[in-house]
Amino acid sequence: MGRRPPAVRAAVMRLAILAAALAVGGCGLVTVSEPENGSDATPVAERPEVVSDRPMAWSYGGTSAAPTALYGASAGQPTLALTCDREGQLMRLRYATASAAPDTRLVVAVGGEERLIEATPVPGGLEGELLLADPLFDGLGQAASRFLIAAGSEPALSVPGGPAIRRTVTACRRPAEVRLSGAVFAGLLPCADCPGVETVLTFEGPEPGMGRYRLSRDYRDGRPAVVETGTASIDDRFGPGVIRLDPEGGGHPTLLDQGNAGLLLRDSGGNPDPVLDRFPLTRRR
């Protein structure tokens, strides 16, 4: 590997020092000076996490085809965006920065790992790519984690990692949505007052929009089986590819996530349930 350009070496050194400062002194604003052992030595301050009067935070959005995690004071003008490119097996990283010269690289560091990312100027900042399989995302997605990102000579930004990144990367790593018209899923679901519920879910299409479904529940304690019909749709508000079942005549909708093992029941907010995750409905047809 060739020698890094001075600006890149400076950015990497700043990130390393900032990472050490965060580990020792917490997550507040820090100002440090690098060792004066070369022309790259410059004082650096961590970029603050407040824009105007609104704190910066992650939000989750995009579509089932391109799930996206956004970080900033406003989802409409994010400071940082991670967008899935499933076809290219990439995560596209867009960073709002004034250092958007053609030869500027992005530097990302977390947990002792760093990446130098070739970046392309885009309106308002820079855009680069990371492989979807990059193990760096394991660190970025850890609960209560923080990572550092820098461009050119600008101060590095300390960013919280965690659920939004993990959710986006996990969704992107899944296969593209399977067409469900005519598909049948079945499995044994847990029951609070019986040995279990044999469950069969049939999608009747058409797609897109999904259309109709039939859900039968056969209780193992001998009580009468229950059959429910209604409308099936994709509801990206709860996550990419989440299926919403709305029963005829009203009632609470059922939310299902398309996991690798099959369809997984979600709670009313679309969140995973560690118990129900052990009981997927697997495809039978």
Rosetta blueprint (number, residue, H / E / L):
1 M L
2 G L
3 R L
4 R L
5 P L
6 P H
7 A H
8 V H
9 R H
10 A H
11 A H
12 V H
13 M H
14 R H
15 L H
16 A H
17 I H
18 L H
19 A H
20 A H
21 A H
22 L H
23 A H
24 V H
25 G H
26 G L
27 C L
28 G L
29 L L
30 V L
31 T E
32 V E
33 S E
34 E L
35 P L
36 E L
37 N L
38 G L
39 S L
40 D L
41 A L
42 T L
43 P E
44 V E
45 A E
46 E L
47 R E
48 P L
49 E L
50 V E
51 V E
52 S L
53 D L
54 R E
55 P E
56 M L
57 A E
58 W E
59 S E
60 Y E
61 G E
62 G E
63 T L
64 S L
65 A L
66 A L
67 P E
68 T E
69 A E
70 L E
71 Y E
72 G E
73 A L
74 S L
75 A L
76 G L
77 Q L
78 P L
79 T L
80 L E
81 A E
82 L E
83 T E
84 C E
85 D E
86 R L
87 E L
88 G L
89 Q L
90 L E
91 M E
92 R E
93 L E
94 R E
95 Y E
96 A E
97 T L
98 A L
99 S L
100 A L
101 A L
102 P L
103 D L
104 T L
105 R E
106 L E
107 V E
108 V E
109 A E
110 V E
111 G L
112 G L
113 E E
114 E E
115 R E
116 L E
117 I E
118 E E
119 A E
120 T E
121 P E
122 V E
123 P L
124 G L
125 G E
126 L E
127 E E
128 G E
129 E E
130 L E
131 L E
132 L L
133 A L
134 D L
135 P L
136 L H
137 F H
138 D H
139 G H
140 L H
141 G L
142 Q L
143 A L
144 A L
145 S L
146 R E
147 F E
148 L E
149 I E
150 A E
151 A E
152 G L
153 S L
154 E L
155 P L
156 A L
157 L E
158 S E
159 V E
160 P E
161 G L
162 G L
163 P H
164 A H
165 I H
166 R H
167 R H
168 T H
169 V H
170 T H
171 A H
172 C H
173 R H
174 R L
175 P L
176 A L
177 E L
178 V L
179 R L
180 L L
181 S L
182 G L
183 A L
184 V E
185 F E
186 A E
187 G E
188 L E
189 L E
190 P L
191 C L
192 A L
193 D L
194 C L
195 P L
196 G L
197 V E
198 E E
199 T E
200 V E
201 L E
202 T E
203 F E
204 E E
205 G E
206 P L
207 E L
208 P L
209 G L
210 M L
211 G E
212 R E
213 Y E
214 R E
215 L E
216 S E
217 R E
218 D E
219 Y E
220 R L
221 D L
222 G L
223 R L
224 P L
225 A L
226 V E
227 V E
228 E E
229 T E
230 G E
231 T E
232 A E
233 S E
234 I E
235 D L
236 D H
237 R H
238 F H
239 G L
240 P L
241 G L
242 V L
243 I E
244 R E
245 L E
246 D E
247 P E
248 E L
249 G L
250 G L
251 G L
252 H L
253 P L
254 T E
255 L E
256 L E
257 D E
258 Q E
259 G E
260 N L
261 A L
262 G E
263 L E
264 L E
265 L E
266 R E
267 D L
268 S L
269 G L
270 G L
271 N L
272 P E
273 D L
274 P L
275 V L
276 L H
277 D H
278 R H
279 F L
280 P L
281 L E
282 T E
283 R E
284 R L
285 R L
